[in-house]
Amino acid sequence: MLHLLLHLDLLHLVLLMGLDKLGKLLTLL
């Protein structure tokens, strides 16, 4: 169970980083 929670946390971090990069790209356009 703990391993699954850790995996979900990493996935959440990756998603947040991806959204942040997308936002920066959109502001550059």
C-alpha positions in Angstrom: 0.0 0.0 0.0 2.8 2.4 0.9 4.5 1.7 -2.4 1.4 2.6 -4.3 1.0 5.9 -2.4 4.6 6.7 -3.2 4.1 5.9 -6.9 1.0 8.2 -7.0 2.9 11.0 -5.3 5.7 10.8 -7.9 3.1 10.8 -10.7 1.5 13.8 -9.2 4.9 15.6 -9.1 5.5 14.8 -12.7 2.1 16.1 -13.7 2.6 19.3 -11.8 6.0 19.8 -13.5 4.5 19.1 -16.9 1.7 21.6 -16.3 4.2 24.2 -15.1 6.3 23.8 -18.3 3.1 23.9 -20.5 2.1 27.1 -18.7 5.5 28.7 -19.4 5.3 27.7 -23.1 1.8 29.1 -23.4 2.9 32.5 -21.9 5.8 32.6 -24.5 3.5 32.2 -27.4 
